[in-house]
Amino acid sequence: MIDLLLAAGLAVAANCDLERPSGAPGCTRAVVDALPMNAIQVVGTHNSYKQAIAPAEMALLRVAKADLAVTLDYAHAPLADQLNVGVRQLEIDLLNDPEGGRYADPLAMRMAKNAAASPYDFTPLKAPGFKVMHVQDIDYRSNCPTFLGCLGEIRAWSKAHPDHVPILVIMNLKEGGIGLPGATVAVPFDLKAMDQIDADIRSIFPERALITPDKVQGKAATLAAAVKAGGWPSLKAARGRVMFAMDESGPKPALYRGARRSLEGRAMFINTDEGPAAGYVTLNEPEALKARIDAALAGGLIVRTRADADTLEARANDRARQTAAFASGAQYVSTDYLKPDARFGPYEVRLPGGGTARLNPKTGK
């Protein structure tokens, strides 16, 4: 599609905000909307729901596990606020809670014994359904503590902004625990839980609001064949829609896929750059995994990478990883720092050139 635009003399301006075309030559709505959705690059956030750990609980964590405390010392604004400033990729961590209440009495709060100083409403955690938090017992505070609540916030924002470029929502499915006495072990994700994730997504998002594997695959033999042949919808068709992906490897995506050839009937893409179900992949190290990112993009896949991790870049004001992430051509570049953390310094992540969505430096050529 991009080659056709170039042949017609309709090259997209490098500084064009693809979400809000200016109307100037090379930045008109008609030219921009003809691009495939994988020709964009946008900024996203990591653990997008996360609130800060309460001060007294963080103090305990620093004593018990100082290195871990450093990596968990960040937080995000509510989802709608992030979307309002241009975030177009969100990350949600799910914990299975089919009976309800499993994560409503965290060990850290019990140990800190000062709930009044750092109040938190545990009511949403008591009903059955998927919960949203980073690490039960120690990093449990969330701007949207239930999956359905998070989905509802994203859907409401999307409906109110129907021209937005496609939003990617990736999900980690948390299992296990922190291994301390009195801590809670998360419920594993079985096939019933996998089916329920799809059901929850479709209970909030109508099919017309979703970008699903089936829609991308179309009449192609496999999803991988479709994306390699340019099967992603145009930006015009993808506006106002949301794409979901399971950010896991190993047995979880295999369980979710089952005996399907690709991902027929499923609401989510899975994290893989191999085989017939390949359409989306997480490759979080833009320098070390550059060759895999290049290969994934050449195969038509959509890629998510990270500009920073574990608060390290922010503390050092080190922008090398961020620069590599944007140069990699990954469509979704995730950060924990939409704005600087005053405790650490000026580090922040913004889309090069400004705006919400730019022409991808690799797939937009």
N, C-alpha and C positions, 0 to 999 in steps of 0.2 A: 504493500500500500504506500509506504513512504517513497519507494522508487517511482511509483506512478505519479505521486504528487510532484516530485522533483522534475520528472519528465514533462509535466504540464506547466512547469514554471511556478509551482506553488510551494516553494520551500518554506518551511516553518522557521520563523525568526528564533534565534538562539535565546533571546531574552524574553520570549513570549510566556506569559503566565497562562498555561493551558486550561486552567479552571476559569479564568476571567479574561478571555481574549480582548485585546484593546481595540480591535478593528483596524489597526494600522496594517500596512502591507506585511504579509507573512505572519500576521497574528489575528486573522479574522476567524469568526466562529466556524465558518464553512471549512476552512483549511484545517483548523485544529480538530474539529469533530471527525474528520476523515481518517485521523490517525488511529492505529490499533491501540487498545488500552495498555499493552505492554511497552509502548514507546514513551511512557512517561517516567518521571522520577519525582518522588515526594518524600516527606519526612514523616516518620512514625515514632511511637514511644514504646518502651520496654516496660512490662508490668504496669500497664497504663492505669490500672485501678488503685495503685498502691498509695496508702497514707504513710506518714512517718510513724515509726515505732515510738510509743509513749516514752518521755524522758526517763522515768524511773525504771522502766523495763529495758531501755537501751543501756542504762548504767549497769544493770545486772549482766546484760549480754557482754558488755565490754570487759567485765571482770572474768566471766566464764569462757568466752570465746572472742577475744579481741579482734582477730583477723576477720571472723565472720561479721562482727559488728561493723567494721569498715565497709564491707561490701553491701550491707543493707541500709546504709545511712543516706537514703534519698526518698523522695516522694513526688507524687504528681497531683495536679489539679483534677477536679471532676472531668469526666469524659467529654461532656458538652463544651466545657471551657477549652479543652485541648482541640477539639474539632473546630471551634470558633477561631482559633489562631492558626489553623492550617494543617493540623495533624490529619493524615489520611491512612494511617495504619495504627491499629490498636492491638495490644496483647492482653489476654485474659487467662488467668490460671484457674482451673476448675478442680474442686474436690468433690468427690462423690459422697452424697449424704442421703441415701434413700429413706431413712427413717426420721431424719431431722434431729437437730440438737447436738450432733457429735462434736462440733467444733465451737460450741457456745460457752465453754468454760476454760479458756486458755491458761496454760501453766504459768506463763510470764506474769499475767495479771495476778494470779493467785500468789505468786512469790513476791511481787512488788507490794501487794497489800495496800494499794492507794488508788483504787478505782475512782474515788471521788475527785482526785486530782487530774485524772486523764479519762474522763467518761467516754464510754463507747456503747452504742445501742446494740445489744446482742439479740434483740427480738427477731430480726430477719433470719438469724442463724438457727432458729428453733424449729422452723417448719421443714418438711422434707423437700429435697431438691438440691441441685448443684450449688455449692458455695464458691465464692471468689475471694481468694487470699493467697499470699505468697508462701508463707510457711506457717502451718497451724502451730499454735502454742507460743510462737515468738514474734511473728511478723504477719499478724492476722487482720490488721485494720485496713479496711477497703472503702473506697468511695461508692462502690456498688457491691454490697456483700453477697448478692445472689446473682446467678447467671441470668435469670429472667429479668431481673432489675437492670443489669448492664445492657442486655439486648434491647429492653424498652427504651433506655436512654439513647442508644445509638439510632434506633428506628425513628424516634421522635425528632432527633436532629436531622436525620436524613430526609424525612418527609418535609421538614421546614426549609431544606436547602436542596431542592431537586436537581440543581445543575452541578452538584459536586462531582469531581472525578471519583472513580471507584475507590471505596474504602476496603482495605484488607483487615480482617480480624483474625489473628492467629491465637491458638489456644494450646496451653500445656495442660496435660491431665496428670495431676499430682497424686502420688502414692507414697506409702511409707511414713516415716516420722523422724523426729530428732534424736530418738534413742535415749531419752532421759526418763527416770522414774516419774510416773504421773503424767507423762506426755501421751498424746493421742496418735494412734496409727490410722492413717487415712484408708478409706475403703477402696479396694481395687476397682478398676473399670472393667466390667464384663460386657458381653454383647448387649445385654439389656440396657446398660448405661450408655453404650455407644449409640444405640437406637434412640435413647431418650435425648441425647444431645441434638440429634437431627430434629426430633419432634419439637424440642424447645425452640430451636432456630425458626422452624416453620410455623410455630404458634405465634411468633412476633413478626416475622417477615413473610409477606406473600411472595409467591414465586416470581412475580414481575419485579420485585425489589432485590432479587438474588442473582449472583453470577455463580452458577453451579457447574460441576464437571460435565453433566449431561449437555448443558447449553453450549459449552465450549467444544465438546467432542462432536456434537452434531451427527453427521452421517459418516464420520471417519471411523475406521476400524478400532482405534484406541484413542485415549486422551492424548498420549504422547505424540501419536501421528498427527492429531489435529493441531496441537500447538506448534509442532515443527513446520506444518504447512501454513501457518498464519491464521489459525482458527480463533484467536481471541477476538471478542467483539470490538467494533469501532468505539472510539471515545464517545461518540454521540449515543450509541446504544448502551454504553456502560455508565453513563452519567446517572446519578441518583441511586446507584446500586451498591450492594455490599457483597464481598467475597469472603468466605470463611475457610480456614485451613487449620488442620491439626498439626501442631509443631512438635511432633514426636518421631522417634525412630524405633525400630525393633518390633516387638510383638503388638503394640497398641495399634499402629496403622494397619498391620496385617489382620488383626481381629476386626477392625472397622471395615476393611475392604472385603474380607471373606473370600468367597469363590468368584467374585466379580472379575470380569476381564480387565476393566478399568475401575471406575467408581460409579457405575450405573445406579441411579436412584439416590445416591448420597448427597447430602447438603454441603459437605466439606471436601476440599482438596486434602491430600496428604503430603507430608514432607519427604519427597524423594526426587532424585534426578536420574533414576534408573527404572527401566521397565515400562509396561504399557500404561500405568497409572501416573506417570510423571507429568506434572503440569506446574507444580509449585515446589520450591525448595528453600529451606533456611540454610544459609551459609554465613555464619556470624563473624568470621575472621576475614576481612576483606583483603588483607595482604597475604596471609598464609594460604588462603583458599582461592587465590586469584584465578588459578587455572581452572578450577571447578566452576567458578562463577562464569568465566568466559565460555566454558563448554555448555553450561546450562542456558545461558543467553542465546548461544548459537543454535541450541535445540528448541528455542521458542519458549522456554520456561520463564515464569515470574519468580524473582529472587528477592529475599529479604536478607539484609545484613545489618551490622551494628556499627555505629560511630563511636561508641564508648561502652565500657562495662565496669561494674564493681567500683564505681566512683573514682577509678584510677586516673583517667584522663582529666576529669574535672579538678582533682586535687593538684595535678601537675600542669594544668592548662596546656595539655599536649593535644594538638590537633592533627597529628599525623594519621591516626586511624580514621578520623573523620574525613580527611582529604582522600584517603584511599577508598573509603566507603562510597563517596559520591563519584569518584573516578571509575569505580568498578562497573558501573552500569546496572547495579542492583536497582530494581524499581522502587523498593521500599527500604529506606535507611532509618534505622531506629536509634533513639537516644533516650537518656534519662534527664537531659538538660535542654528543655525548650527555652529556658532562660537561665542566667547564672545563679548558682548557689552562693550567696554572699559569704558563707563560711569558708569557701574554697578559693574563689577568685572569679575571673571573667569568662571562664569556659562556657560556651553555649553552642547549639547546633541550629543553623538556619540553612534553608535551601540556597545553594549558590545562585546569585543573581536576584534573589528575593522571590516573592510570590508564593503560591501554594503548590503548583505543579509545573515542572519544566520539561523540555524535550530531553529525553534520556541521552547521555553522551555516547552510549554504545548502541542501544536498540533504536535510537531516533535518527541514526545516520542513513 
